[in-house]
Amino acid sequence: MKICIIGAGNVGGSLGKIWAEKGHTIIYGVRNPLTPKVQTLLEETGHSATAELVKDAVQKSDVTVLATPWEAVGEVIFQIIDLKGKILIDCTNPIQPNPEWPLSQGSSAAEEIAKRLSGFKVVKAFNTIGAGNLSDLTFGSLHADAFMCGDDAEAKKIVSQLAKDIGFDALDVGGLRSAEMLESLAKLWITLAYQPGIGPNIAFKLLHK
Ligand SMILES: NC(=O)c1ccc[n+]([C@@H]2O[C@H](COP(=O)([O-])OP(=O)(O)OC[C@H]3O[C@@H](n4cnc5c(N)ncnc54)[C@H](OP(=O)(O)O)[C@@H]3O)[C@@H](O)[C@H]2O)c1
């Protein structure tokens, strides 16, 4: 699958390297493909990964992953707003307020993105675990859960497979209305990761009896 990753940082870079290893074609969507940081990431990703300007990268891909700070989302969306029919995986967490896009009570970053990108099928995923865990999702005998939500069943099926490719157990929690819960879950992860005696090597898992 051709995967565009917008945001070549902790999350985007980690996902890109893992999916490239699993045989996917990675195109990083960046502001400047020629910076040393991007060139280094391309070398680390290998497998013929490329970097292009955001719109070109999205156009050439089957699936787009949004992994920029929430504050940058307006600038990114402005560039791709006219594209249609694409799947967009939203990994952002609105930790810092985005003055351009204040979130109303009960809303979520994912729903705001979906409202503006009406031609995209938005799935919220990969936002409830620290990027440092993505390269090894095994915790004892269990695998971390990738909680996801979205309104398009076919898009969620594709994202579930991409989650399994990374080593997650995929868990569909419902429509995009559930994104607010997943963004709150990310806040819980961050809070726990900073607790003395806990730290960032943690993940959420739904346990069944
Ligand atoms: N870090 C985590 O553990 C974690 C886990 C789950 C979810 N998240 C969420 O995932 C998102 C990314 O987090 P991160 O830790 O990966 O951030 P990061 O390491 O700071 O990387 C962000 C990337 O976004 C790029 N970027 C910023 N503005 C852009 C724009 N206008 N167009 C294109 N690219 C742009 C940056 O490029 P430059 O290098 O050019 O600035 C950078 O490569 C955030 O919303 C965060 O809340 C993070």
The ligand as an ORCA input file, in Angstrom:
! r2SCAN-3c Opt
* xyz 0 1
  N       5.118     11.816     20.450
  C       4.240     10.891     20.800
  O       4.563      9.958     21.538
  C       2.826     10.961     20.278
  C       1.993      9.847     20.425
  C       0.712      9.875     19.889
  C       0.262     10.997     19.208
  N       1.074     12.088     19.105
  C       0.577     13.233     18.350
  O       1.098     13.086     17.028
  C       1.436     14.348     16.476
  C       2.920     14.370     16.126
  O       3.684     14.206     17.307
  P       5.261     14.008     17.225
  O       5.712     13.749     18.620
  O       5.600     13.041     16.150
  O       5.723     15.474     16.815
  P       7.163     15.928     16.288
  O       8.191     14.900     16.591
  O       7.344     17.315     16.766
  O       6.982     15.920     14.710
  C       6.062     16.754     14.094
  C       6.384     16.796     12.626
  O       5.392     17.601     12.008
  C       6.043     18.402     11.037
  N       5.267     19.591     10.724
  C       4.978     20.637     11.534
  N       4.236     21.528     10.856
  C       4.075     21.029      9.598
  C       3.415     21.497      8.430
  N       2.758     22.645      8.443
  N       3.469     20.751      7.310
  C       4.135     19.553      7.305
  N       4.772     19.058      8.377
  C       4.747     19.799      9.512
  C       7.392     18.726     11.671
  O       8.256     19.120     10.642
  P       9.548     20.063     10.902
  O      10.614     19.134     11.352
  O       9.741     20.658      9.568
  O       9.137     21.060     11.961
  C       7.745     17.399     12.297
  O       8.381     16.551     11.372
  C       1.036     15.379     17.535
  O      -0.244     15.869     17.241
  C       1.044     14.588     18.831
  O       0.162     15.134     19.799
  C       2.355     12.079     19.602
*
